[in-house]
């Protein structure tokens, strides 16, 4: 019988933790539950993740890292991708992660934000990981500006922040109303971008 790799066991534990967090919330998730859902022994689980905080960090790194990688790829795309189309691609990726990983990633994000309001350590973990997404959006905005898809005077920090802020809005609308899609959300942003802000 082939030996189960360390990487496979770590992924098995992480999958169990993410499923629990998405349905029960981070604050209710316990290491004992992770052990039970993973199907591994307590010794095996603690051999990979010594605490709930380590699991939270790994969850954030897995989910956030894939979004940041998607944005980085868009920044280098040929032909260049307009901002609203880039947003749509990232939202499609967000929903695709749910199918790929087998649990509701938007629900997991909401649970993470909720836990961050009560647990400073979780807030620090999420903040550190989300900085990767913020930087990726900023770099994307700079690239599309340099390629003529934004005004030459565009503040790329402000544009990057605005694009990043569209993700939580989409997640909340999707969770509460269920009638928003990546296309409809991005189309609204595209319409807004056609109207210059008043000064």
C-alpha positions in Angstrom: 0.0 0.0 0.0 1.5 3.4 -1.0 2.6 5.6 1.9 0.5 8.8 2.3 2.8 11.8 1.8 3.2 14.6 4.3 1.7 17.1 1.8 -1.4 14.9 1.4 -2.0 14.6 5.1 -1.5 18.4 5.6 -4.0 19.1 2.8 -6.4 16.5 4.4 -6.3 18.4 7.7 -6.6 21.8 6.1 -9.6 20.6 4.0 -11.3 19.4 7.2 -10.6 22.7 9.0 -11.9 24.8 6.0 -15.1 22.8 5.8 -15.8 23.3 9.5 -14.9 27.0 9.4 -17.2 27.6 6.4 -20.2 26.0 8.1 -19.7 26.7 11.9 -17.4 29.7 12.0 -13.8 29.9 13.2 -14.8 30.7 16.8 -16.7 27.4 17.1 -14.2 25.3 15.3 -12.1 23.3 17.7 -9.0 21.1 17.2 -11.0 18.1 18.4 -13.5 18.7 15.6 -10.7 19.0 13.0 -9.3 15.7 14.2 -12.7 14.0 13.9 -13.5 15.4 10.5 -10.0 14.8 9.1 -10.2 11.1 10.0 -6.6 11.2 11.3 -5.3 10.8 14.8 -4.9 13.7 17.2 -1.1 13.1 17.1 -1.1 13.3 13.3 -3.1 16.6 13.3 -1.0 18.2 16.0 2.1 17.1 14.2 1.2 19.4 11.3 -0.7 22.2 13.0 0.1 22.8 16.7 -2.8 25.2 17.3 -6.0 26.6 15.9 -4.2 29.8 15.0 -1.8 27.9 12.8 -4.8 26.4 11.0 -6.3 29.8 10.5 -3.1 31.1 9.1 -2.8 28.1 6.7 -6.5 28.6 5.6 -5.9 32.3 4.9 -2.7 31.6 3.0 -4.4 29.0 0.8 -7.5 31.0 -0.1 -5.9 34.4 -0.3 -2.8 33.2 -2.1 -4.9 31.8 -5.0 -6.7 35.1 -5.4 -3.5 37.1 -5.3 -2.0 34.8 -8.0 -5.0 35.3 -10.2 -4.6 39.1 -10.0 -0.9 38.9 -10.7 -1.6 36.9 -13.8 -4.1 39.5 -15.0 -1.5 42.3 -14.6 0.7 40.5 -17.1 -2.0 39.5 -19.5 -1.7 40.1 -23.2 -3.7 41.9 -24.5 -4.1 44.0 -21.3 -7.3 43.4 -19.3 -9.5 46.4 -18.5 -10.2 46.9 -14.7 -13.8 45.8 -14.8 -12.9 42.6 -16.8 -10.1 42.0 -14.3 -12.6 42.2 -11.5 -14.9 39.8 -13.2 -12.1 37.3 -13.7 -11.2 37.5 -10.0 -14.8 37.0 -8.9 -15.1 34.0 -11.3 -12.0 32.6 -9.7 -13.4 33.1 -6.2 -16.5 31.1 -7.1 -14.4 28.5 -8.9 -12.5 28.0 -5.7 -15.7 26.8 -4.0 -16.1 24.1 -6.6 -12.5 23.2 -6.6 -12.1 23.0 -2.8 -15.6 21.6 -2.1 -16.9 24.3 0.3 -18.3 27.8 0.2 -15.3 30.1 0.0 -17.5 33.3 0.2 -19.0 31.9 3.4 -15.5 31.1 4.7 -14.5 34.7 4.0 -17.4 36.1 6.0 -16.6 33.8 8.9 -13.0 35.0 8.8 -14.0 38.6 8.9 -16.3 37.9 11.8 -13.6 36.2 13.8 -11.2 39.0 13.1 -13.5 41.5 14.9 -13.2 39.4 18.1 -9.7 37.9 17.9 -6.7 40.3 17.4 -4.5 37.3 16.4 -6.8 36.3 13.7 -7.1 39.9 12.6 -3.3 40.1 12.3 -3.2 36.9 10.3 -5.9 37.9 7.9 -4.4 41.4 7.5 -1.0 40.0 6.7 -2.4 37.7 4.0 -4.8 40.3 2.6 -1.9 42.7 2.1 -0.9 40.4 -0.7 -4.2 41.0 -2.5 -4.0 44.7 -1.9 -0.5 44.9 -3.4 -1.6 42.7 -6.3 -4.5 45.0 -7.1 -2.3 48.1 -6.8 0.2 46.5 -9.3 -2.6 45.6 -11.6 -3.9 49.2 -11.5 -0.4 50.5 -12.3 0.0 48.1 -15.3 -3.4 49.0 -16.8 -2.7 52.7 -16.3 0.6 52.3 -18.0 -1.1 50.5 -20.9 -3.6 53.3 -21.5 -6.6 51.7 -19.9 -6.8 54.3 -17.1 -6.2 58.0 -17.1 -2.4 58.8 -17.0 -3.2 60.8 -13.8 -5.0 57.9 -12.1 -4.0 57.2 -8.5 -3.1 53.5 -8.7 -3.2 53.1 -4.9 -6.8 54.5 -4.9 -7.8 52.4 -7.9 -6.3 49.2 -6.3 -8.1 49.8 -3.1 -11.4 50.4 -4.9 -11.0 47.2 -6.8 -10.2 45.2 -3.7 -13.3 46.7 -1.9 -15.5 45.2 -4.7 -14.7 41.7 -3.5 -16.3 41.9 0.0 -19.3 43.7 -1.5 -19.8 40.9 -4.0 -19.5 38.3 -1.3 -22.1 39.9 0.9 -24.6 40.4 -1.9 -24.0 36.9 -3.1 -24.5 35.5 0.4 -27.6 37.6 1.3 -29.4 38.0 -2.0 -28.0 35.3 -4.2 -28.8 37.2 -7.4 -25.5 38.9 -8.1 -23.0 37.4 -10.6 -19.4 38.2 -11.4 -20.7 39.7 -14.7 -23.4 41.8 -13.2 -21.1 43.1 -10.5 -18.3 43.9 -12.9 -20.8 45.6 -15.3 -21.9 47.9 -12.6 -18.3 48.9 -11.9 -17.7 49.5 -15.6 -20.7 51.8 -15.8 -19.4 53.8 -12.8 -16.0 54.1 -14.3 -17.5 55.8 -17.3 -18.7 58.7 -15.0 -15.8 60.9 -13.7 -16.2 61.8 -10.0 -17.2 65.3 -9.2 -14.4 67.5 -7.9 
